[in-house]
Amino acid sequence: MPTFQTVRGMRDLLPGEAEALNNVIARTRETARLYGYREVITPVVESYELLSAKSGEEIRQRMFTFKDLGDRMVALRPEFTASIARLATTALRNEPKPLRVFSVGSVYRYDEPQRGRYREFWQANFELIGSSTPEADVEILLLTKKVMNSIGLRNFSFKVGHVGVIRGILSQEGIDEKIQNLVLQRMDKKEYSEAFKLIEQDKCRKVLRGLLELKGDTPFETAEKIQQYVSGYEMAQAAASNLIAILHLATVSGCPIKTVETAFARGLEYYTGVIFEVNVPELDVALGGGGRYDKLIEVFGGEPTPAVGVAHGLDRIVLALQAQKISPLTQRGKTTMVIPVKPELRAEALKLAQMLRESGISVEFEVMGRKMAKALEDADKRKVDYAVIVGEQELKEGMVVVRDLAKREQTTVEISKLTEKLRA
């Protein structure tokens, strides 16, 4: 018989790994609750046309696509925003604005597998739909900060940019939107010479080269230099002013913004305004990122609707915790194993186990038919906290033996007081 392995780029998450991931998911859900975001669950499989509409060439090339039995072209979702935008034009179109939506689950991209980059990975996604104000952008930054803080990460910081600056310059110079997308893709990868080859106008190339050289000692200083530099480009200047307003609100609220980058695009075509990523020094990949996308819902047939969102890479957050040697803040309670002394006592022992579970106590039942010594040895190896030993004589007296496996102590306890004893 063949020995099967996981498909390349896919992973099994073993109990400790799954526990760490679920702990991070729990923190994102709690943040969603604190900020008023309501959870939705969308399909893993969506129409290829929906997912490819504004995802960007790089992601389009890396989608898992196939034809279903109805000969329709579909794909595994590479991210959540397109699905949420679809919902905003259909089932949620009449919901009062702003609409705050949260989703969590697996997404799929055919990337080259490496540390922090898998073909199936997990994201938590927050979308704020219906507001064009800087306060909305800052809310997304601050809830990202809250997620990182609640998980326990240290020394994380934000990199911020604004797609509107470069788009404003290119639009005013008459550059077609498709060429703009290609230019942004190349610049995002720091392939500047390739980007400039796509632009025929010498003046435009010169302006963009000068933009790349702008640096300040602080994010504010960089943003102000950008604003001064693009004087004469109306849309680009408005974008720079918007970026300054966002930086002001974010920094006074304690958001650790480290850098402002002019040629930062995040590889998605639907961004129209501020964009950002959050990083830690120990990893060379972002833990999450997002930005403003004011035209996407309109592309999918909805009314013109401003929106901003963020996706947190949950696998990468777990890696960052490991890199910083931070133990996950698990909510694991005490565990108990119920062991009947002999087979004739199995029914009574099972009843007892059910009674404890219904009281909210985590219980494993000895299902291997082991002798008492072996059963206790197994419970000890797997770090079970208590063994409840069901013996014939004790049962007649309405009692059981409770053994504290860590302390190697045991006492006889009345069954009526067993739940109270284990909780204490």
C-alpha positions as CSV (number, residue, x, y, z in Angstrom):
1,M,0.0,0.0,0.0
2,P,1.3,3.5,-0.8
3,T,2.1,5.9,2.0
4,F,0.2,9.1,1.3
5,Q,1.7,12.6,2.1
6,T,0.0,16.0,2.1
7,V,-0.3,17.7,-1.3
8,R,2.7,20.1,-1.7
9,G,2.1,23.4,0.0
10,M,-0.7,22.0,2.2
11,R,-0.2,21.1,5.9
12,D,-1.6,19.0,8.7
13,L,-2.0,20.9,11.9
14,L,-1.3,18.6,14.8
15,P,-3.0,19.1,18.2
16,G,-0.5,21.7,19.6
17,E,-0.4,23.6,16.2
18,A,-4.2,23.6,15.9
19,E,-4.5,24.8,19.5
20,A,-2.1,27.7,18.7
21,L,-4.0,28.7,15.6
22,N,-7.4,28.5,17.4
23,N,-6.0,30.7,20.1
24,V,-5.1,33.4,17.6
25,I,-8.5,33.0,15.9
26,A,-10.2,33.5,19.3
27,R,-8.3,36.7,19.8
28,T,-9.4,38.0,16.4
29,R,-13.0,37.1,17.2
30,E,-12.8,38.9,20.5
31,T,-11.4,42.0,18.7
32,A,-14.2,41.8,16.2
33,R,-16.7,41.8,19.1
34,L,-15.0,44.8,20.8
35,Y,-15.1,46.9,17.6
36,G,-18.6,45.9,16.5
37,Y,-17.8,43.6,13.6
38,R,-20.3,40.8,12.9
39,E,-19.1,37.5,11.5
40,V,-20.1,36.1,8.1
41,I,-19.1,32.8,6.5
42,T,-18.6,32.8,2.8
43,P,-17.9,29.8,0.4
44,V,-14.4,28.6,-0.2
45,V,-15.3,28.1,-3.9
46,E,-16.4,31.2,-5.8
47,S,-16.9,32.2,-9.4
48,Y,-13.5,32.8,-11.1
49,E,-14.9,35.9,-12.7
50,L,-15.7,37.4,-9.3
51,L,-12.3,36.5,-7.8
52,S,-10.3,37.6,-10.8
53,A,-12.0,40.9,-11.5
54,K,-9.7,43.2,-9.5
55,S,-7.3,40.8,-7.7
56,G,-4.2,41.7,-9.7
57,E,-2.3,39.8,-12.3
58,E,0.0,38.0,-9.8
59,I,-2.9,36.6,-7.7
60,R,-4.8,35.7,-10.9
61,Q,-1.9,33.6,-12.0
62,R,-1.7,31.8,-8.6
63,M,-5.4,30.9,-8.1
64,F,-6.5,27.3,-7.9
65,T,-9.0,27.3,-10.8
66,F,-11.1,24.5,-12.3
67,K,-14.4,23.8,-14.1
68,D,-17.2,22.3,-12.0
69,L,-19.5,19.6,-13.3
70,G,-21.8,22.3,-14.8
71,D,-18.8,23.5,-16.9
72,R,-18.5,26.7,-14.9
73,M,-15.1,28.2,-14.2
74,V,-14.6,28.5,-10.4
75,A,-11.7,29.0,-8.1
76,L,-10.7,28.5,-4.5
77,R,-10.8,31.9,-2.8
78,P,-7.3,33.6,-2.7
79,E,-8.6,36.2,-0.2
80,F,-11.9,37.3,1.4
81,T,-12.5,40.9,0.1
82,A,-14.1,39.9,-3.2
83,S,-16.6,37.6,-1.4
84,I,-17.5,40.4,1.1
85,A,-17.9,42.9,-1.8
86,R,-20.3,40.4,-3.4
87,L,-22.3,40.2,-0.2
88,A,-22.4,44.0,0.0
89,T,-24.1,44.1,-3.4
90,T,-26.6,41.3,-2.7
91,A,-27.6,39.9,0.7
92,L,-26.3,42.9,2.7
93,R,-27.1,45.7,0.3
94,N,-29.9,47.1,2.4
95,E,-28.0,46.9,5.7
96,P,-27.4,50.3,7.4
97,K,-24.0,51.9,6.8
98,P,-21.3,51.6,8.0
99,L,-21.3,47.9,7.6
100,R,-18.7,46.1,9.8
101,V,-18.0,42.5,8.7
102,F,-15.6,39.9,10.0
103,S,-14.7,36.5,8.5
104,V,-12.1,33.9,9.2
105,G,-11.0,30.8,7.3
106,S,-8.6,29.2,4.9
107,V,-7.6,30.8,1.6
108,Y,-5.5,29.3,-1.3
109,R,-2.7,30.6,-3.6
110,Y,-0.3,28.6,-5.7
111,D,2.8,30.1,-4.2
112,E,6.2,28.5,-3.9
113,P,6.1,26.9,-0.4
114,Q,8.5,28.4,2.1
115,R,8.6,29.5,5.7
116,G,5.6,31.7,6.3
117,R,4.1,31.1,2.8
118,Y,1.9,28.1,2.1
119,R,-0.7,27.2,-0.6
120,E,-3.4,26.8,2.0
121,F,-3.2,29.4,4.8
122,W,-5.5,31.1,7.3
123,Q,-6.7,34.7,7.4
124,A,-8.9,36.8,9.7
125,N,-10.6,39.5,7.6
126,F,-12.2,42.8,8.8
127,E,-14.1,45.0,6.3
128,L,-15.6,48.5,7.1
129,I,-18.0,49.4,4.3
130,G,-19.7,52.7,3.7
131,S,-17.4,55.4,5.1
132,S,-14.7,57.4,3.2
133,T,-13.4,59.3,6.3
134,P,-9.9,59.0,7.7
135,E,-11.4,57.8,10.9
136,A,-12.6,54.6,9.1
137,D,-9.0,53.9,7.8
138,V,-7.6,54.5,11.3
139,E,-10.2,52.1,12.9
140,I,-8.8,49.3,10.7
141,L,-5.2,50.2,11.8
142,L,-6.2,50.3,15.4
143,L,-8.1,47.0,15.4
144,T,-5.0,45.5,13.8
145,K,-2.9,46.9,16.7
146,K,-5.5,45.4,19.1
147,V,-5.2,42.0,17.6
148,M,-1.4,42.1,17.8
149,N,-1.5,43.3,21.4
150,S,-4.1,40.8,22.5
151,I,-2.0,37.9,21.1
152,G,1.0,39.2,23.0
153,L,3.3,40.1,20.1
154,R,6.2,42.6,20.8
155,N,7.8,45.3,18.7
156,F,5.4,45.2,15.8
157,S,5.1,48.2,13.6
158,F,3.2,49.5,10.5
159,K,4.4,50.4,7.1
160,V,2.0,52.8,5.4
161,G,1.5,54.1,1.8
162,H,-1.2,55.6,-0.4
163,V,-2.0,54.2,-3.8
164,G,-3.6,57.5,-4.7
165,V,-0.3,59.4,-5.0
166,I,1.2,57.4,-7.8
167,R,-2.2,56.8,-9.5
168,G,-2.9,60.5,-9.3
169,I,0.4,61.3,-11.1
170,L,-0.1,58.6,-13.7
171,S,-3.8,59.6,-14.3
172,Q,-2.9,63.2,-14.8
173,E,-0.2,62.2,-17.3
174,G,-2.8,60.2,-19.3
175,I,-1.6,56.7,-18.5
176,D,-4.2,54.0,-19.1
177,E,-5.5,52.2,-16.0
178,K,-4.1,48.8,-17.2
179,I,-0.7,50.3,-17.6
180,Q,-1.0,51.9,-14.1
181,N,-1.7,48.5,-12.6
182,L,1.4,47.0,-14.3
183,V,3.5,50.0,-13.2
184,L,2.3,49.6,-9.6
185,Q,3.0,45.8,-9.6
186,R,6.6,46.4,-10.8
187,M,7.2,49.2,-8.3
188,D,5.8,47.1,-5.5
189,K,8.4,44.5,-6.2
190,K,11.1,47.2,-6.5
191,E,11.5,46.4,-10.2
192,Y,11.8,50.2,-11.0
193,S,13.6,50.0,-14.3
194,E,10.9,47.5,-15.6
195,A,8.2,49.8,-14.3
196,F,9.6,52.9,-16.0
197,K,9.9,51.0,-19.3
198,L,6.1,50.9,-19.4
199,I,5.9,54.7,-19.3
200,E,6.6,56.6,-22.5
201,Q,6.6,60.1,-21.1
202,D,10.0,61.3,-20.0
203,K,8.4,63.8,-17.6
204,C,6.3,61.1,-15.9
205,R,9.3,58.8,-15.4
206,K,11.3,61.7,-13.9
207,V,8.6,62.6,-11.5
208,L,8.3,59.0,-10.3
209,R,12.0,58.6,-9.9
210,G,12.1,61.8,-7.7
211,L,9.1,60.5,-5.7
212,L,11.1,57.3,-4.9
213,E,13.9,59.3,-3.4
214,L,11.8,61.1,-0.8
215,K,12.7,60.2,2.7
216,G,12.0,61.8,6.1
217,D,13.2,61.2,9.6
218,T,9.6,60.5,10.6
219,P,6.5,59.2,8.8
220,F,5.0,62.7,9.0
221,E,8.0,64.3,7.5
222,T,8.0,61.8,4.6
223,A,4.3,62.4,4.0
224,E,4.8,66.2,4.1
225,K,7.6,65.9,1.6
226,I,5.4,63.9,-0.7
227,Q,2.6,66.5,-0.4
228,Q,5.1,69.3,-1.4
229,Y,6.7,67.3,-4.2
230,V,3.4,66.5,-6.0
231,S,2.3,70.1,-6.1
232,G,0.6,70.6,-9.4
233,Y,-0.8,67.0,-9.5
234,E,-4.3,67.6,-8.0
235,M,-5.3,64.0,-7.3
236,A,-1.9,63.1,-6.0
237,Q,-1.8,66.1,-3.7
238,A,-5.3,65.2,-2.3
239,A,-4.0,61.7,-1.7
240,A,-1.0,63.0,0.2
241,S,-3.2,65.3,2.3
242,N,-5.5,62.3,3.1
243,L,-2.4,60.3,4.2
244,I,-1.3,63.1,6.5
245,A,-4.8,63.2,8.1
246,I,-4.7,59.4,8.6
247,L,-1.2,59.5,10.1
248,H,-2.2,62.2,12.6
249,L,-5.3,60.3,13.8
250,A,-3.4,57.0,14.0
251,T,-0.3,58.3,15.9
252,V,-2.3,60.2,18.5
253,S,-4.2,57.0,19.1
254,G,-1.0,55.1,19.8
255,C,-0.6,53.2,16.5
256,P,3.1,52.4,15.9
257,I,3.6,53.6,12.4
258,K,7.3,53.2,11.5
259,T,7.6,54.1,7.8
260,V,5.8,55.7,4.9
261,E,6.7,54.2,1.5
262,T,5.8,55.8,-1.8
263,A,6.1,52.7,-4.1
264,F,4.1,50.4,-2.0
265,A,1.1,48.7,-3.7
266,R,0.4,45.3,-2.0
267,G,-0.2,43.5,-5.3
268,L,-3.9,44.0,-5.5
269,E,-5.6,46.2,-8.2
270,Y,-8.6,47.2,-6.2
271,Y,-6.8,49.5,-3.7
272,T,-7.6,53.2,-4.2
273,G,-6.3,54.9,-1.1
274,V,-4.2,54.2,2.1
275,I,-2.6,50.8,2.2
276,F,-0.5,49.3,5.1
277,E,1.2,46.2,6.4
278,V,2.2,45.2,9.9
279,N,5.5,43.5,10.6
280,V,7.8,42.2,13.4
281,P,11.6,42.3,13.2
282,E,11.9,38.5,13.5
283,L,10.1,37.7,10.2
284,D,10.7,39.1,6.7
285,V,7.0,38.7,5.7
286,A,4.1,40.8,6.7
287,L,1.7,39.5,9.4
288,G,-1.2,41.3,7.8
289,G,-2.1,44.1,5.6
290,G,-4.9,46.0,3.9
291,G,-6.2,49.3,2.7
292,R,-8.9,51.3,1.1
293,Y,-10.9,50.1,-2.0
294,D,-13.6,52.6,-2.9
295,K,-14.5,51.2,-6.4
296,L,-14.7,47.4,-5.9
297,I,-18.4,47.2,-4.8
298,E,-19.3,49.3,-7.8
299,V,-17.4,46.9,-10.1
300,F,-19.6,44.1,-8.8
301,G,-22.8,45.9,-9.6
302,G,-23.5,47.8,-6.4
303,E,-23.9,51.5,-5.7
304,P,-20.7,53.5,-5.5
305,T,-19.6,52.6,-1.9
306,P,-16.3,53.5,-0.1
307,A,-14.7,50.7,1.9
308,V,-11.5,49.8,3.8
309,G,-10.3,46.4,5.2
310,V,-7.5,44.3,6.5
311,A,-6.5,40.6,6.3
312,H,-4.4,39.1,9.2
313,G,-2.2,36.2,8.3
314,L,-2.9,33.8,11.1
315,D,-0.2,31.2,10.3
316,R,2.4,34.0,10.2
317,I,1.2,35.4,13.5
318,V,1.7,31.9,15.0
319,L,5.2,31.9,13.5
320,A,5.9,35.3,15.0
321,L,4.8,34.1,18.4
322,Q,7.3,31.2,18.0
323,A,10.1,33.5,16.9
324,Q,9.5,35.7,19.9
325,K,9.3,32.7,22.1
326,I,5.8,33.6,23.4
327,S,3.7,30.7,24.6
328,P,0.1,30.9,23.3
329,L,-2.3,32.1,25.9
330,T,-4.5,29.0,25.9
331,Q,-7.7,28.6,27.7
332,R,-7.1,24.9,28.5
333,G,-8.9,23.8,31.6
334,K,-8.3,20.9,33.9
335,T,-8.7,17.4,32.3
336,T,-10.0,14.3,33.9
337,M,-9.9,10.6,33.0
338,V,-12.5,8.2,34.3
339,I,-11.2,4.6,34.8
340,P,-13.4,1.7,35.8
341,V,-11.5,-0.9,37.9
342,K,-13.1,-3.8,36.1
343,P,-15.2,-4.4,33.0
344,E,-18.5,-4.9,34.9
345,L,-18.3,-1.3,36.1
346,R,-18.1,0.3,32.6
347,A,-21.7,1.3,32.5
348,E,-21.7,3.1,35.8
349,A,-18.3,4.7,35.0
350,L,-19.7,6.0,31.6
351,K,-22.8,7.5,33.4
352,L,-20.4,9.2,35.8
353,A,-18.3,10.6,32.8
354,Q,-21.4,12.0,31.2
355,M,-22.5,13.6,34.4
356,L,-19.1,15.4,34.6
357,R,-19.2,16.5,31.0
358,E,-22.7,17.9,31.4
359,S,-21.3,20.0,34.3
360,G,-18.7,21.4,31.9
361,I,-15.7,19.3,33.0
362,S,-13.4,17.9,30.3
363,V,-13.4,14.1,30.6
364,E,-11.6,11.3,28.7
365,F,-12.9,7.7,29.3
366,E,-10.5,4.8,29.4
367,V,-11.6,3.0,26.2
368,M,-8.5,0.7,25.7
369,G,-9.4,-1.9,28.3
370,R,-6.1,-1.4,30.1
371,K,-5.3,-2.6,33.6
372,M,-5.5,0.2,36.3
373,A,-1.7,0.7,36.5
374,K,-1.3,1.0,32.7
375,A,-4.3,3.4,32.4
376,L,-2.9,5.7,35.1
377,E,0.5,5.6,33.4
378,D,-1.1,6.6,30.1
379,A,-3.1,9.4,31.7
380,D,0.1,10.7,33.3
381,K,2.0,10.7,30.0
382,R,-0.7,12.7,28.3
383,K,-0.7,15.3,31.2
384,V,-4.2,14.5,32.4
385,D,-4.8,16.4,35.7
386,Y,-7.1,14.0,37.6
387,A,-8.0,10.3,37.4
388,V,-11.4,9.3,38.7
389,I,-11.2,5.6,39.6
390,V,-14.5,3.8,39.8
391,G,-14.2,0.8,42.1
392,E,-16.9,-1.7,43.2
393,Q,-16.7,-1.1,47.0
394,E,-16.6,2.7,46.7
395,L,-19.5,2.8,44.2
396,K,-21.7,0.9,46.7
397,E,-21.0,3.7,49.2
398,G,-21.7,6.4,46.6
399,M,-18.0,7.3,46.4
400,V,-15.1,7.3,43.9
401,V,-11.4,7.7,44.2
402,V,-9.9,11.0,42.8
403,R,-6.2,10.9,42.1
404,D,-4.2,14.1,41.5
405,L,-1.7,12.9,39.0
406,A,0.7,15.9,39.4
407,K,0.8,15.7,43.2
408,R,0.6,11.9,43.3
409,E,-2.2,12.2,45.9
410,Q,-5.6,10.6,46.1
411,T,-8.7,11.0,48.1
412,T,-12.1,9.3,48.3
413,V,-14.9,11.7,47.3
414,E,-18.7,11.5,47.4
415,I,-20.1,11.3,43.9
416,S,-22.5,14.1,44.9
417,K,-19.5,16.4,45.6
418,L,-17.3,15.2,42.7
419,T,-18.0,18.1,40.3
420,E,-17.3,20.6,43.1
421,K,-14.0,18.8,44.0
422,L,-12.7,18.7,40.4
423,R,-13.6,22.3,39.8
424,A,-11.8,23.4,42.9
